[in-house]
Amino acid sequence: MSTRMNLHRRRIIEVGESTCVLCGDSIETAVHLLLYCEVALKVWKGVFHWLDLPFSLPHNMFSIIHCLIQVGGKVLRKGLCSIWQAVVWSLWRHGNAVLFERGISNHETVLEVVKVSTWKWWLNQSKSLQFVVPSSGLLYAVLLSGLLFVVSLVLAFLFWVSSCNVSVVALLVLAHYFFSYKV
């Protein structure tokens, strides 16, 4: 993993440039960036709160996934592993956005990306969309998150339509495009 500490070890960057891109407080190692950084910790706490699971400071990345796979059946464990992957992927991408696109470090943004990514991945992994009565916080959270996302898109679309002078044909074309779009 090309963290700043590894880049310093390879003499690509100087010592002063090896601090964490998200918090700026510690040397950026993989464990720090994905787990102990204050931004990462807030994201993990937010994810566990979203799933209605207890959170305690983990010893390493594998203790988090170990905690997640102890819950529920096979489908639930698969969903929790997807969430773990979404958190790691989102933190890494957010760090790159802060570094290369001069973005601002924000744990709330990362948490929203985790929720949306998880929802999209879950839909893509499903053979067909089935409606299941949620038996846990995860399924409920994933379904609710996706529903809220779709509702927010529809409301934004309706608000835009009400503020514009748009013809009926244009609305039908936009509606067709919107409902035929694959996630």
RAQUI-V62471 format. One record per residue. N is the residue number from 1. RES is the residue in one letter. SS is DSSP state (hx for helix, st for strand, lp for the rest). PSI is psi in degrees with one decimal (* if undefined). NEAR is the number of other C-alpha atoms within 10 Angstrom. Layout:
n=N res=RES ss=SS psi=PSI near=NEAR
n=N res=RES ss=SS psi=PSI near=NEAR
//
This chain:
n=1 res=M ss=lp psi=128.6 near=8
n=2 res=S ss=lp psi=66.1 near=11
n=3 res=T ss=lp psi=169.1 near=21
n=4 res=R ss=hx psi=-33.2 near=23
n=5 res=M ss=hx psi=-43.5 near=22
n=6 res=N ss=hx psi=-37.3 near=16
n=7 res=L ss=hx psi=-36.7 near=17
n=8 res=H ss=hx psi=-42.8 near=16
n=9 res=R ss=hx psi=-34.9 near=13
n=10 res=R ss=lp psi=3.4 near=11
n=11 res=R ss=lp psi=33.3 near=10
n=12 res=I ss=lp psi=-33.3 near=12
n=13 res=I ss=lp psi=163.3 near=14
n=14 res=E ss=lp psi=167.5 near=13
n=15 res=V ss=hx psi=-44.1 near=14
n=16 res=G ss=hx psi=-17.2 near=8
n=17 res=E ss=hx psi=6.9 near=16
n=18 res=S ss=lp psi=10.3 near=20
n=19 res=T ss=st psi=156.4 near=17
n=20 res=C ss=lp psi=132.7 near=21
n=21 res=V ss=lp psi=-25.2 near=23
n=22 res=L ss=lp psi=-43.0 near=26
n=23 res=C ss=lp psi=-26.2 near=17
n=24 res=G ss=lp psi=10.0 near=13
n=25 res=D ss=lp psi=-37.4 near=11
n=26 res=S ss=lp psi=169.1 near=15
n=27 res=I ss=st psi=136.3 near=20
n=28 res=E ss=lp psi=100.0 near=25
n=29 res=T ss=lp psi=170.0 near=20
n=30 res=A ss=hx psi=-43.0 near=19
n=31 res=V ss=hx psi=-41.7 near=14
n=32 res=H ss=hx psi=-49.9 near=17
n=33 res=L ss=hx psi=-39.9 near=25
n=34 res=L ss=hx psi=-5.3 near=24
n=35 res=L ss=hx psi=-55.8 near=23
n=36 res=Y ss=hx psi=-12.9 near=21
n=37 res=C ss=lp psi=143.1 near=23
n=38 res=E ss=hx psi=-33.0 near=17
n=39 res=V ss=hx psi=-46.5 near=20
n=40 res=A ss=hx psi=-42.8 near=26
n=41 res=L ss=hx psi=-41.4 near=18
n=42 res=K ss=hx psi=-36.7 near=18
n=43 res=V ss=hx psi=-48.0 near=25
n=44 res=W ss=hx psi=-43.2 near=24
n=45 res=K ss=hx psi=-41.1 near=18
n=46 res=G ss=hx psi=-39.9 near=18
n=47 res=V ss=hx psi=-46.5 near=21
n=48 res=F ss=hx psi=-37.0 near=17
n=49 res=H ss=hx psi=-43.4 near=13
n=50 res=W ss=hx psi=-38.0 near=17
n=51 res=L ss=lp psi=-3.0 near=18
n=52 res=D ss=lp psi=44.2 near=13
n=53 res=L ss=lp psi=148.5 near=15
n=54 res=P ss=lp psi=145.9 near=9
n=55 res=F ss=lp psi=133.0 near=14
n=56 res=S ss=lp psi=152.3 near=10
n=57 res=L ss=lp psi=116.2 near=12
n=58 res=P ss=lp psi=159.1 near=14
n=59 res=H ss=lp psi=-33.0 near=11
n=60 res=N ss=lp psi=177.7 near=13
n=61 res=M ss=hx psi=-33.2 near=15
n=62 res=F ss=hx psi=-25.8 near=10
n=63 res=S ss=hx psi=-29.6 near=12
n=64 res=I ss=hx psi=-48.5 near=18
n=65 res=I ss=hx psi=-33.9 near=17
n=66 res=H ss=hx psi=-42.5 near=11
n=67 res=C ss=hx psi=-42.6 near=14
n=68 res=L ss=hx psi=-35.9 near=20
n=69 res=I ss=hx psi=-2.9 near=17
n=70 res=Q ss=lp psi=-5.8 near=11
n=71 res=V ss=lp psi=133.0 near=13
n=72 res=G ss=lp psi=-163.3 near=14
n=73 res=G ss=lp psi=-168.9 near=9
n=74 res=K ss=hx psi=-46.0 near=10
n=75 res=V ss=hx psi=-42.7 near=10
n=76 res=L ss=hx psi=-42.6 near=19
n=77 res=R ss=hx psi=-39.5 near=17
n=78 res=K ss=hx psi=-42.2 near=15
n=79 res=G ss=hx psi=-41.6 near=21
n=80 res=L ss=hx psi=-37.3 near=23
n=81 res=C ss=hx psi=-36.4 near=18
n=82 res=S ss=hx psi=-38.9 near=18
n=83 res=I ss=hx psi=-42.4 near=25
n=84 res=W ss=hx psi=-46.8 near=20
n=85 res=Q ss=hx psi=-39.3 near=16
n=86 res=A ss=hx psi=-38.3 near=22
n=87 res=V ss=hx psi=-49.2 near=24
n=88 res=V ss=hx psi=-46.9 near=19
n=89 res=W ss=hx psi=-43.9 near=17
n=90 res=S ss=hx psi=-39.9 near=23
n=91 res=L ss=hx psi=-42.6 near=25
n=92 res=W ss=hx psi=-46.8 near=18
n=93 res=R ss=hx psi=-38.6 near=13
n=94 res=H ss=hx psi=-41.3 near=23
n=95 res=G ss=hx psi=-42.1 near=24
n=96 res=N ss=hx psi=-38.9 near=15
n=97 res=A ss=hx psi=-40.8 near=16
n=98 res=V ss=hx psi=-42.1 near=15
n=99 res=L ss=hx psi=-50.7 near=15
n=100 res=F ss=hx psi=-24.1 near=9
n=101 res=E ss=lp psi=10.7 near=10
n=102 res=R ss=lp psi=39.5 near=10
n=103 res=G ss=lp psi=173.6 near=13
n=104 res=I ss=lp psi=133.1 near=14
n=105 res=S ss=lp psi=123.9 near=17
n=106 res=N ss=lp psi=113.9 near=16
n=107 res=H ss=hx psi=-29.4 near=20
n=108 res=E ss=hx psi=-38.4 near=13
n=109 res=T ss=hx psi=-45.2 near=14
n=110 res=V ss=hx psi=-42.1 near=25
n=111 res=L ss=hx psi=-39.7 near=23
n=112 res=E ss=hx psi=-39.9 near=16
n=113 res=V ss=hx psi=-39.4 near=18
n=114 res=V ss=hx psi=-46.5 near=24
n=115 res=K ss=hx psi=-45.8 near=22
n=116 res=V ss=hx psi=-43.2 near=17
n=117 res=S ss=hx psi=-43.6 near=20
n=118 res=T ss=hx psi=-44.1 near=24
n=119 res=W ss=hx psi=-46.3 near=25
n=120 res=K ss=hx psi=-43.6 near=14
n=121 res=W ss=hx psi=-41.3 near=16
n=122 res=W ss=hx psi=-44.2 near=18
n=123 res=L ss=hx psi=-40.2 near=15
n=124 res=N ss=hx psi=-31.2 near=13
n=125 res=Q ss=hx psi=-23.1 near=11
n=126 res=S ss=lp psi=135.3 near=9
n=127 res=K ss=lp psi=-42.9 near=8
n=128 res=S ss=lp psi=149.9 near=8
n=129 res=L ss=lp psi=115.9 near=10
n=130 res=Q ss=lp psi=140.5 near=8
n=131 res=F ss=lp psi=119.4 near=7
n=132 res=V ss=lp psi=140.3 near=9
n=133 res=V ss=lp psi=118.2 near=9
n=134 res=P ss=lp psi=133.2 near=12
n=135 res=S ss=lp psi=1.3 near=10
n=136 res=S ss=lp psi=170.3 near=13
n=137 res=G ss=hx psi=-33.7 near=16
n=138 res=L ss=hx psi=-54.2 near=22
n=139 res=L ss=hx psi=-41.7 near=18
n=140 res=Y ss=hx psi=-45.0 near=16
n=141 res=A ss=hx psi=-42.4 near=17
n=142 res=V ss=hx psi=-46.5 near=22
n=143 res=L ss=hx psi=-44.6 near=18
n=144 res=L ss=hx psi=-41.9 near=13
n=145 res=S ss=hx psi=-46.0 near=18
n=146 res=G ss=hx psi=-41.7 near=19
n=147 res=L ss=hx psi=-44.8 near=13
n=148 res=L ss=hx psi=-36.9 near=12
n=149 res=F ss=hx psi=-47.0 near=15
n=150 res=V ss=hx psi=-43.1 near=12
n=151 res=V ss=hx psi=-41.4 near=12
n=152 res=S ss=hx psi=-36.8 near=12
n=153 res=L ss=hx psi=-44.0 near=13
n=154 res=V ss=hx psi=-44.0 near=13
n=155 res=L ss=hx psi=-41.1 near=12
n=156 res=A ss=hx psi=-41.2 near=12
n=157 res=F ss=hx psi=-46.0 near=15
n=158 res=L ss=hx psi=-39.4 near=11
n=159 res=F ss=hx psi=-42.4 near=11
n=160 res=W ss=hx psi=-43.7 near=12
n=161 res=V ss=hx psi=-42.0 near=13
n=162 res=S ss=hx psi=-23.9 near=10
n=163 res=S ss=hx psi=-6.2 near=9
n=164 res=C ss=lp psi=160.8 near=8
n=165 res=N ss=lp psi=86.1 near=8
n=166 res=V ss=lp psi=138.9 near=11
n=167 res=S ss=lp psi=161.2 near=9
n=168 res=V ss=hx psi=-38.4 near=9
n=169 res=V ss=hx psi=-44.4 near=9
n=170 res=A ss=hx psi=-40.3 near=10
n=171 res=L ss=hx psi=-41.8 near=12
n=172 res=L ss=hx psi=-39.9 near=11
n=173 res=V ss=hx psi=-45.6 near=10
n=174 res=L ss=hx psi=-42.1 near=13
n=175 res=A ss=hx psi=-42.4 near=13
n=176 res=H ss=hx psi=-45.4 near=11
n=177 res=Y ss=hx psi=-45.0 near=11
n=178 res=F ss=hx psi=-46.5 near=13
n=179 res=F ss=hx psi=-14.4 near=8
n=180 res=S ss=hx psi=-2.6 near=9
n=181 res=Y ss=lp psi=129.8 near=8
n=182 res=K ss=lp psi=140.6 near=7
n=183 res=V ss=lp psi=* near=8
//
